[in-house]
Amino acid sequence: MRTLVIKTALALVVALPALGAAETTIAWDEADKHVGEEATVAGLVVGVHCSPLSCLLAFEPTYNRFTAVVEARSFDALPPAELERRYRGKRVLVHGTIRKNDGKPEIEVASPEALTLAGTRRREERGPDSATRAQAEATQRLADVLTRIEDLTERLAGVEERMDALLAQMEQRNAALAAAESSQAPPPPAAGEAPPPVYQALRSVKRGMSLADVQRLAGPPQYAQSNGGGWTTWYYDDGRSVSFDARGRVQALTGFSTR
């Protein structure tokens, strides 16, 4: 991933000169050769003709060759009277996409930034020195991005190492806990030693005990049977039984001494 990002950034650095050269400045009488391109057209405005729909800035007297067009929707930003006063007889720079209308090339001027007097700061901003400076600044920004990517990659590697160390510590701790629990477990019964028979526990069962007491002393029965009146009888596998009344108290014992 890091290699892909670096290669992409370097490709952008290589492409910067081409991007900077994509915008050109051409003479007005060469505009018809650049239809469909974004460019800056330079020339002398010899006439300004306005109607309610638009204003045309002509670069030759017949208005039949290249013109800069200001549509009525842009009159608030570019008033017709201002166009006449400011640009007639002046050398200008018109920036935009050259299109063809009624067989002649033109650029629609939608904002004051697209139409400036030649020799102004706007022209300087479009000059080669500015393009070189912008390219250098963009290259520096990309270099800064690459540096930050390298720093981030190193930090991520450090985090990964710390995570591996923590996981190893957790595994060691779990192994130690398992060993401690194993050492504290009660020893298993000796081989061949059988648990005490159930009837020995049943000898301690007395009348009046609860179900919980009987289960604690003798364990769960082999099966239980409900009788009429809410009585329940527990049967054990040795043939003995304990009967409980509706309150869950022992009332009858079968198969062992009641002393």
Contacts in CASP RR format, 6 or more apart in sequence:
PFRMAT RR
TARGET T0000
AUTHOR 0000-0000-0000
METHOD contacts of the structure
MODEL  1
MRTLVIKTALALVVALPALGAAETTIAWDEADKHVGEEATVAGLVVGVHC
SPLSCLLAFEPTYNRFTAVVEARSFDALPPAELERRYRGKRVLVHGTIRK
NDGKPEIEVASPEALTLAGTRRREERGPDSATRAQAEATQRLADVLTRIE
DLTERLAGVEERMDALLAQMEQRNAALAAAESSQAPPPPAAGEAPPPVYQ
ALRSVKRGMSLADVQRLAGPPQYAQSNGGGWTTWYYDDGRSVSFDARGRV
QALTGFSTR
2 149 0 8 1.000
2 153 0 8 1.000
5 149 0 8 1.000
6 146 0 8 1.000
6 149 0 8 1.000
9 142 0 8 1.000
9 145 0 8 1.000
9 146 0 8 1.000
9 149 0 8 1.000
12 142 0 8 1.000
13 139 0 8 1.000
13 142 0 8 1.000
16 135 0 8 1.000
16 138 0 8 1.000
16 139 0 8 1.000
17 135 0 8 1.000
20 131 0 8 1.000
20 134 0 8 1.000
20 135 0 8 1.000
21 131 0 8 1.000
22 38 0 8 1.000
23 38 0 8 1.000
23 39 0 8 1.000
23 40 0 8 1.000
23 126 0 8 1.000
24 34 0 8 1.000
24 37 0 8 1.000
24 39 0 8 1.000
24 40 0 8 1.000
25 39 0 8 1.000
25 40 0 8 1.000
25 41 0 8 1.000
25 42 0 8 1.000
25 93 0 8 1.000
25 126 0 8 1.000
25 127 0 8 1.000
26 33 0 8 1.000
26 34 0 8 1.000
26 39 0 8 1.000
26 40 0 8 1.000
26 41 0 8 1.000
26 42 0 8 1.000
27 41 0 8 1.000
27 42 0 8 1.000
27 43 0 8 1.000
28 41 0 8 1.000
28 42 0 8 1.000
28 43 0 8 1.000
28 59 0 8 1.000
28 65 0 8 1.000
28 66 0 8 1.000
29 59 0 8 1.000
29 60 0 8 1.000
29 65 0 8 1.000
29 66 0 8 1.000
31 39 0 8 1.000
31 41 0 8 1.000
31 66 0 8 1.000
31 98 0 8 1.000
31 105 0 8 1.000
31 107 0 8 1.000
32 65 0 8 1.000
32 66 0 8 1.000
32 100 0 8 1.000
32 104 0 8 1.000
32 105 0 8 1.000
34 98 0 8 1.000
34 105 0 8 1.000
35 98 0 8 1.000
35 99 0 8 1.000
35 100 0 8 1.000
35 105 0 8 1.000
36 97 0 8 1.000
36 98 0 8 1.000
36 99 0 8 1.000
37 97 0 8 1.000
37 98 0 8 1.000
38 95 0 8 1.000
38 96 0 8 1.000
38 97 0 8 1.000
38 98 0 8 1.000
39 95 0 8 1.000
39 96 0 8 1.000
39 97 0 8 1.000
39 98 0 8 1.000
40 93 0 8 1.000
40 94 0 8 1.000
40 95 0 8 1.000
40 96 0 8 1.000
40 126 0 8 1.000
41 66 0 8 1.000
41 68 0 8 1.000
41 93 0 8 1.000
41 94 0 8 1.000
41 95 0 8 1.000
41 98 0 8 1.000
41 107 0 8 1.000
42 91 0 8 1.000
42 92 0 8 1.000
42 93 0 8 1.000
42 94 0 8 1.000
42 118 0 8 1.000
43 59 0 8 1.000
43 91 0 8 1.000
43 92 0 8 1.000
43 93 0 8 1.000
43 118 0 8 1.000
44 59 0 8 1.000
44 89 0 8 1.000
44 90 0 8 1.000
44 91 0 8 1.000
44 92 0 8 1.000
45 57 0 8 1.000
45 58 0 8 1.000
45 59 0 8 1.000
45 68 0 8 1.000
45 87 0 8 1.000
45 88 0 8 1.000
45 89 0 8 1.000
45 90 0 8 1.000
45 91 0 8 1.000
45 92 0 8 1.000
46 58 0 8 1.000
46 59 0 8 1.000
46 60 0 8 1.000
46 61 0 8 1.000
46 88 0 8 1.000
46 89 0 8 1.000
47 57 0 8 1.000
47 58 0 8 1.000
47 61 0 8 1.000
47 63 0 8 1.000
47 88 0 8 1.000
47 89 0 8 1.000
48 55 0 8 1.000
48 56 0 8 1.000
48 57 0 8 1.000
48 58 0 8 1.000
48 80 0 8 1.000
48 83 0 8 1.000
48 84 0 8 1.000
48 87 0 8 1.000
48 88 0 8 1.000
49 55 0 8 1.000
49 56 0 8 1.000
49 58 0 8 1.000
49 63 0 8 1.000
50 56 0 8 1.000
50 80 0 8 1.000
50 83 0 8 1.000
50 84 0 8 1.000
52 72 0 8 1.000
53 71 0 8 1.000
53 72 0 8 1.000
54 69 0 8 1.000
54 70 0 8 1.000
54 71 0 8 1.000
54 72 0 8 1.000
55 69 0 8 1.000
55 70 0 8 1.000
55 75 0 8 1.000
55 78 0 8 1.000
55 80 0 8 1.000
55 83 0 8 1.000
56 63 0 8 1.000
56 67 0 8 1.000
56 68 0 8 1.000
56 69 0 8 1.000
57 67 0 8 1.000
57 68 0 8 1.000
57 69 0 8 1.000
57 70 0 8 1.000
57 83 0 8 1.000
57 87 0 8 1.000
57 92 0 8 1.000
57 94 0 8 1.000
57 109 0 8 1.000
57 115 0 8 1.000
58 65 0 8 1.000
58 67 0 8 1.000
59 65 0 8 1.000
59 66 0 8 1.000
59 67 0 8 1.000
64 104 0 8 1.000
65 104 0 8 1.000
65 105 0 8 1.000
66 104 0 8 1.000
66 105 0 8 1.000
66 106 0 8 1.000
67 104 0 8 1.000
67 106 0 8 1.000
68 92 0 8 1.000
68 94 0 8 1.000
68 106 0 8 1.000
68 107 0 8 1.000
68 109 0 8 1.000
68 115 0 8 1.000
69 101 0 8 1.000
69 106 0 8 1.000
69 107 0 8 1.000
69 108 0 8 1.000
69 109 0 8 1.000
70 78 0 8 1.000
70 80 0 8 1.000
70 83 0 8 1.000
70 108 0 8 1.000
70 109 0 8 1.000
70 115 0 8 1.000
71 108 0 8 1.000
71 110 0 8 1.000
74 109 0 8 1.000
74 110 0 8 1.000
74 111 0 8 1.000
77 110 0 8 1.000
77 111 0 8 1.000
77 112 0 8 1.000
78 109 0 8 1.000
78 111 0 8 1.000
78 112 0 8 1.000
78 115 0 8 1.000
86 117 0 8 1.000
87 115 0 8 1.000
87 117 0 8 1.000
90 117 0 8 1.000
90 118 0 8 1.000
91 117 0 8 1.000
91 118 0 8 1.000
91 119 0 8 1.000
92 115 0 8 1.000
92 116 0 8 1.000
92 117 0 8 1.000
92 118 0 8 1.000
93 115 0 8 1.000
93 116 0 8 1.000
93 117 0 8 1.000
93 118 0 8 1.000
93 122 0 8 1.000
93 123 0 8 1.000
93 126 0 8 1.000
94 107 0 8 1.000
94 109 0 8 1.000
94 114 0 8 1.000
94 115 0 8 1.000
95 107 0 8 1.000
95 113 0 8 1.000
95 114 0 8 1.000
95 115 0 8 1.000
95 116 0 8 1.000
95 126 0 8 1.000
96 107 0 8 1.000
96 108 0 8 1.000
96 114 0 8 1.000
97 107 0 8 1.000
98 105 0 8 1.000
98 106 0 8 1.000
98 107 0 8 1.000
99 105 0 8 1.000
99 106 0 8 1.000
99 107 0 8 1.000
99 108 0 8 1.000
100 106 0 8 1.000
107 114 0 8 1.000
109 115 0 8 1.000
113 122 0 8 1.000
116 122 0 8 1.000
116 123 0 8 1.000
124 130 0 8 1.000
189 195 0 8 1.000
197 238 0 8 1.000
198 218 0 8 1.000
198 219 0 8 1.000
198 236 0 8 1.000
198 237 0 8 1.000
198 238 0 8 1.000
198 240 0 8 1.000
199 236 0 8 1.000
199 238 0 8 1.000
199 240 0 8 1.000
199 256 0 8 1.000
201 217 0 8 1.000
201 218 0 8 1.000
201 219 0 8 1.000
202 217 0 8 1.000
202 218 0 8 1.000
202 236 0 8 1.000
202 240 0 8 1.000
202 242 0 8 1.000
202 253 0 8 1.000
202 256 0 8 1.000
203 256 0 8 1.000
203 257 0 8 1.000
204 217 0 8 1.000
205 213 0 8 1.000
205 214 0 8 1.000
205 217 0 8 1.000
205 218 0 8 1.000
205 242 0 8 1.000
205 250 0 8 1.000
205 253 0 8 1.000
205 256 0 8 1.000
206 250 0 8 1.000
206 258 0 8 1.000
207 249 0 8 1.000
207 250 0 8 1.000
207 251 0 8 1.000
207 252 0 8 1.000
207 253 0 8 1.000
207 258 0 8 1.000
208 249 0 8 1.000
208 250 0 8 1.000
208 251 0 8 1.000
209 217 0 8 1.000
209 249 0 8 1.000
209 250 0 8 1.000
210 248 0 8 1.000
210 249 0 8 1.000
210 250 0 8 1.000
211 244 0 8 1.000
211 248 0 8 1.000
214 234 0 8 1.000
214 242 0 8 1.000
214 244 0 8 1.000
214 250 0 8 1.000
218 236 0 8 1.000
218 242 0 8 1.000
221 234 0 8 1.000
221 235 0 8 1.000
221 236 0 8 1.000
221 242 0 8 1.000
222 235 0 8 1.000
222 236 0 8 1.000
222 237 0 8 1.000
223 234 0 8 1.000
223 235 0 8 1.000
224 232 0 8 1.000
224 233 0 8 1.000
224 234 0 8 1.000
224 235 0 8 1.000
225 232 0 8 1.000
225 233 0 8 1.000
225 235 0 8 1.000
226 232 0 8 1.000
227 233 0 8 1.000
227 243 0 8 1.000
229 246 0 8 1.000
230 245 0 8 1.000
230 246 0 8 1.000
231 243 0 8 1.000
231 244 0 8 1.000
231 245 0 8 1.000
231 246 0 8 1.000
231 251 0 8 1.000
232 243 0 8 1.000
232 244 0 8 1.000
232 248 0 8 1.000
233 241 0 8 1.000
233 242 0 8 1.000
233 243 0 8 1.000
233 244 0 8 1.000
233 252 0 8 1.000
234 241 0 8 1.000
234 242 0 8 1.000
234 243 0 8 1.000
234 244 0 8 1.000
235 241 0 8 1.000
239 254 0 8 1.000
239 255 0 8 1.000
240 253 0 8 1.000
240 254 0 8 1.000
240 255 0 8 1.000
240 256 0 8 1.000
241 252 0 8 1.000
241 253 0 8 1.000
241 254 0 8 1.000
241 255 0 8 1.000
242 250 0 8 1.000
242 252 0 8 1.000
242 253 0 8 1.000
242 254 0 8 1.000
243 250 0 8 1.000
243 251 0 8 1.000
243 252 0 8 1.000
243 253 0 8 1.000
243 254 0 8 1.000
244 250 0 8 1.000
244 251 0 8 1.000
245 251 0 8 1.000
END
